[in-house]
Amino acid sequence: MVAGRLMAKIGTIGAILLSAALAAGCGRSDDPATDTGGPAKEAGCLLTMGWEPWEPYQYLSPTGEIWGFDIQLARTISERAGCRIEFERDSWTALLEKIASGEIDFIGGATATPEREAFALFSDPYRSEDFALYVRSGDVSRWSGGELRDLLESGMRIGVTDSYVYGDEITALQDDPEFADGFVPAATGDVNVSRLLDGAVDGFIEDIFVATASIRREGLEEEIAVHPLVLEAGDKVRYMFSRASTTQDMVARFNDALREIRASGRYTEIEDRYLR
């Protein structure tokens, strides 16, 4: 991704917040934020979706409702597939453990890896993910280098979220003993923001939509800036299903519903609502 595209994408993120109440059943809703455009195919399917606050993909409204692109798309897919969803909130690391044990059925925003495939099944990709490096506004010129490796060699401490997958380039650096200590894991992305302001890290890596929403929400536009270094594009993300509590047939039903939603234009409506 070129620098111009990165800055343009950052600038397109709006503050659109739409109410989306939890579906109690599988029928159509009169609320445009929850209407799937068609009735459920069959009844009797209940799934538990794990989530963590990660605006604009997954977050709570001021009135305590669960909103976001990943959430709304999952609701829409599930209803098309003949299911309804209950939600369970936890940290990303804890959610992965619950997927492995079968305590929850699926989560959104996941990258498929060989390690995860041992305990999880994956849907078709449903969105892309791009990351950027964020630093204190006064330190942009302090950290220079053509690659992330150069910044780490200069002593930069980079905040990351524990158990996140940031793409092959960053994963290789995290696994390299020479650079591993330069990455400082945190339970959530908000911790990385606090650590940057406190000086505990010199920068942090985050999805550009998520970072922009977080910085705007906290009023930190003057304190935090995006570093000009262009990171490798992230992987396509998927819904991750527990092998212990779901089946490949369930994932196939999700994939069929996702294809139908894309073809109908409903996917674009949800994307426009949360990511434009």
C-alpha positions as CSV (number, residue, x, y, z in Angstrom):
1,M,0.0,0.0,0.0
2,V,1.5,3.3,-1.0
3,A,1.7,6.2,1.4
4,G,-0.9,8.2,-0.5
5,R,-3.4,5.4,-0.2
6,L,-2.7,5.1,3.5
7,M,-3.3,8.7,4.2
8,A,-6.5,8.7,2.0
9,K,-7.8,5.7,3.8
10,I,-7.2,7.3,7.2
11,G,-9.0,10.4,6.0
12,T,-12.1,8.6,4.9
13,I,-13.1,7.2,8.3
14,G,-16.3,8.9,9.4
15,A,-17.9,9.0,12.8
16,I,-21.1,7.2,11.7
17,L,-22.7,5.6,14.6
18,L,-25.9,3.6,14.0
19,S,-27.9,1.7,16.6
20,A,-28.1,-2.1,16.2
21,A,-30.0,-3.9,18.9
22,L,-29.3,-7.6,19.6
23,A,-31.5,-9.9,17.6
24,A,-33.7,-12.0,19.9
25,G,-34.8,-14.3,17.1
26,C,-34.3,-15.0,13.4
27,G,-37.1,-12.8,11.8
28,R,-36.6,-9.5,10.0
29,S,-36.1,-6.3,12.0
30,D,-37.6,-2.9,11.2
31,D,-34.3,-1.4,12.3
32,P,-32.3,-0.7,9.1
33,A,-29.1,-1.4,11.0
34,T,-30.2,-4.9,11.8
35,D,-32.3,-5.8,8.7
36,T,-30.6,-8.5,6.7
37,G,-32.8,-8.0,3.6
38,G,-34.5,-11.4,3.9
39,P,-35.9,-14.0,6.3
40,A,-33.8,-16.6,8.0
41,K,-33.6,-19.9,6.0
42,E,-34.2,-22.1,9.0
43,A,-34.6,-22.0,12.8
44,G,-33.0,-23.8,15.7
45,C,-29.4,-22.5,15.4
46,L,-27.8,-20.5,18.2
47,L,-24.2,-19.4,18.1
48,T,-22.0,-17.6,20.7
49,M,-19.8,-14.9,19.1
50,G,-16.8,-13.6,21.2
51,W,-15.8,-10.0,20.8
52,E,-13.6,-7.3,22.2
53,P,-13.9,-3.5,21.9
54,W,-12.2,-2.6,18.6
55,E,-14.0,0.3,17.0
56,P,-15.2,0.5,14.2
57,Y,-15.3,-3.3,13.9
58,Q,-16.7,-4.2,17.3
59,Y,-17.7,-1.8,20.1
60,L,-20.4,-0.7,22.6
61,S,-22.6,2.3,21.9
62,P,-23.2,4.9,24.6
63,T,-26.4,3.0,25.5
64,G,-24.6,-0.4,25.8
65,E,-25.6,-1.9,22.4
66,I,-23.0,-3.9,20.4
67,W,-22.1,-2.2,17.1
68,G,-19.5,-2.4,14.4
69,F,-18.8,-3.8,11.0
70,D,-17.8,-7.3,12.1
71,I,-20.8,-7.5,14.5
72,Q,-23.3,-6.3,12.0
73,L,-22.0,-8.5,9.2
74,A,-22.0,-11.5,11.5
75,R,-25.6,-10.8,12.4
76,T,-26.6,-10.5,8.8
77,I,-24.8,-13.7,7.7
78,S,-26.1,-15.6,10.7
79,E,-29.7,-14.7,10.0
80,R,-29.2,-15.7,6.3
81,A,-27.7,-19.0,7.5
82,G,-30.7,-19.6,9.8
83,C,-29.0,-18.8,13.1
84,R,-29.1,-16.2,15.8
85,I,-26.2,-14.9,17.9
86,E,-25.4,-14.4,21.6
87,F,-22.3,-12.3,22.4
88,E,-19.6,-12.7,24.9
89,R,-17.0,-10.1,25.6
90,D,-13.3,-10.8,26.6
91,S,-9.8,-10.0,25.6
92,W,-8.4,-11.3,22.3
93,T,-6.1,-13.8,24.0
94,A,-8.9,-15.1,26.2
95,L,-11.2,-15.3,23.2
96,L,-8.7,-17.5,21.3
97,E,-8.5,-19.8,24.3
98,K,-12.3,-20.0,24.4
99,I,-12.4,-20.9,20.7
100,A,-9.8,-23.7,21.3
101,S,-11.9,-25.1,24.2
102,G,-15.3,-24.7,22.5
103,E,-16.6,-22.3,25.2
104,I,-17.6,-19.9,22.4
105,D,-18.4,-20.7,18.7
106,F,-16.8,-18.0,16.7
107,I,-15.0,-14.6,16.6
108,G,-14.4,-12.0,13.9
109,G,-11.3,-10.2,12.6
110,A,-9.1,-13.3,12.6
111,T,-6.2,-14.3,10.4
112,A,-5.8,-17.9,9.5
113,T,-2.5,-19.4,10.6
114,P,-1.3,-23.1,10.7
115,E,-1.2,-22.9,14.5
116,R,-4.8,-21.7,14.7
117,E,-6.0,-24.2,12.2
118,A,-5.2,-26.9,14.7
119,F,-8.2,-25.8,16.8
120,A,-10.2,-23.6,14.5
121,L,-12.0,-23.5,11.2
122,F,-12.1,-20.3,9.0
123,S,-14.7,-18.7,6.8
124,D,-13.9,-17.1,3.5
125,P,-12.2,-13.7,3.8
126,Y,-14.6,-10.9,4.4
127,R,-12.5,-7.8,4.7
128,S,-8.9,-6.5,4.3
129,E,-6.7,-5.2,7.1
130,D,-4.0,-2.5,6.8
131,F,-1.7,-1.4,9.7
132,A,0.3,1.7,10.4
133,L,2.9,2.8,12.9
134,Y,1.9,5.6,15.3
135,V,4.2,7.8,17.3
136,R,4.1,10.9,19.5
137,S,3.6,13.9,17.3
138,G,6.9,15.5,18.3
139,D,8.9,12.3,17.5
140,V,8.0,11.7,13.9
141,S,11.4,13.1,12.7
142,R,13.3,11.4,15.5
143,W,12.5,7.9,14.1
144,S,13.8,7.5,10.6
145,G,14.5,4.5,8.5
146,G,13.4,2.8,5.3
147,E,12.1,-0.3,7.1
148,L,10.7,-1.4,10.5
149,R,13.9,-3.3,11.1
150,D,15.8,0.0,10.9
151,L,13.6,1.6,13.6
152,L,14.1,-1.5,15.9
153,E,17.9,-1.3,15.4
154,S,17.7,2.3,16.5
155,G,16.2,1.2,19.8
156,M,12.5,1.9,19.1
157,R,10.1,0.1,21.5
158,I,6.9,-0.8,19.6
159,G,3.6,-1.6,21.3
160,V,1.6,-4.5,19.8
161,T,-1.5,-6.3,21.0
162,D,-0.9,-9.7,22.4
163,S,-1.7,-12.6,20.0
164,Y,-2.5,-10.4,17.1
165,V,-1.2,-11.3,13.7
166,Y,0.3,-8.3,11.8
167,G,1.5,-10.0,8.6
168,D,4.5,-12.0,7.6
169,E,7.0,-9.1,7.8
170,I,6.2,-8.1,11.4
171,T,5.7,-11.7,12.5
172,A,9.2,-12.5,11.3
173,L,10.7,-9.6,13.3
174,Q,8.8,-10.6,16.4
175,D,10.1,-14.2,16.1
176,D,13.7,-13.0,15.5
177,P,15.7,-13.1,18.8
178,E,17.6,-10.0,17.7
179,F,14.4,-7.9,17.5
180,A,11.9,-9.7,19.7
181,D,12.5,-7.5,22.8
182,G,11.7,-4.4,20.7
183,F,8.0,-5.4,20.7
184,V,6.0,-4.7,23.9
185,P,2.8,-6.7,24.1
186,A,-0.4,-5.3,25.6
187,A,-3.8,-6.9,26.3
188,T,-5.6,-4.3,24.3
189,G,-4.9,-1.6,21.8
190,D,-6.0,1.1,24.2
191,V,-3.1,0.1,26.5
192,N,-0.7,0.8,23.7
193,V,-2.1,4.3,23.3
194,S,-1.6,4.9,27.1
195,R,1.9,3.5,27.0
196,L,2.8,5.7,24.1
197,L,1.6,8.9,25.9
198,D,3.4,7.8,29.1
199,G,6.7,7.1,27.3
200,A,6.7,3.4,28.0
201,V,6.8,2.7,24.3
202,D,8.0,4.8,21.3
203,G,5.3,3.8,18.9
204,F,2.6,1.2,18.4
205,I,1.2,-0.7,15.4
206,E,-2.6,-0.7,14.8
207,D,-5.2,-1.2,12.2
208,I,-5.6,2.3,10.6
209,F,-9.4,2.4,11.1
210,V,-9.1,1.3,14.7
211,A,-6.3,3.7,15.5
212,T,-8.1,6.7,13.9
213,A,-11.3,5.9,15.8
214,S,-9.4,5.6,19.1
215,I,-7.3,8.8,18.6
216,R,-10.5,10.7,17.6
217,R,-12.5,9.3,20.5
218,E,-9.9,10.4,23.1
219,G,-9.2,13.7,21.4
220,L,-5.5,12.9,20.8
221,E,-5.2,14.2,17.3
222,E,-2.5,16.7,18.4
223,E,-0.6,14.2,20.5
224,I,-0.3,11.2,18.2
225,A,0.7,11.0,14.6
226,V,1.0,8.3,11.9
227,H,4.6,7.6,11.1
228,P,5.5,7.8,7.3
229,L,6.9,4.3,7.2
230,V,4.6,2.2,5.1
231,L,4.0,-1.3,6.5
232,E,3.3,-4.4,4.6
233,A,-0.4,-4.8,3.8
234,G,-2.1,-7.0,6.3
235,D,-3.8,-10.3,5.6
236,K,-7.5,-10.8,4.6
237,V,-9.4,-11.5,7.8
238,R,-12.0,-14.1,8.4
239,Y,-14.5,-15.4,11.0
240,M,-12.8,-18.1,13.1
241,F,-14.9,-21.0,14.3
242,S,-14.2,-23.5,17.1
243,R,-13.5,-27.0,16.0
244,A,-14.7,-28.2,19.4
245,S,-18.2,-26.7,19.1
246,T,-18.9,-26.2,15.3
247,T,-18.5,-28.1,12.1
248,Q,-17.3,-27.5,8.6
249,D,-20.9,-27.6,7.5
250,M,-21.7,-24.6,9.7
251,V,-18.7,-22.7,8.1
252,A,-20.0,-23.7,4.7
253,R,-23.4,-22.2,5.5
254,F,-21.7,-19.0,6.6
255,N,-19.7,-18.8,3.4
256,D,-22.9,-19.4,1.3
257,A,-24.7,-16.6,3.2
258,L,-21.7,-14.3,2.8
259,R,-21.7,-14.8,-0.9
260,E,-25.4,-14.1,-1.1
261,I,-25.0,-10.9,0.9
262,R,-22.2,-9.7,-1.3
263,A,-24.3,-10.4,-4.4
264,S,-27.3,-8.6,-3.0
265,G,-25.5,-5.4,-2.2
266,R,-26.2,-5.7,1.5
267,Y,-22.4,-6.1,2.2
268,T,-21.7,-2.8,0.6
269,E,-24.4,-1.1,2.7
270,I,-22.9,-2.4,5.9
271,E,-19.4,-1.4,4.7
272,D,-20.6,2.1,3.9
273,R,-22.2,2.4,7.3
274,Y,-19.1,1.6,9.3
275,L,-16.0,2.0,7.1
276,R,-16.6,5.0,4.9
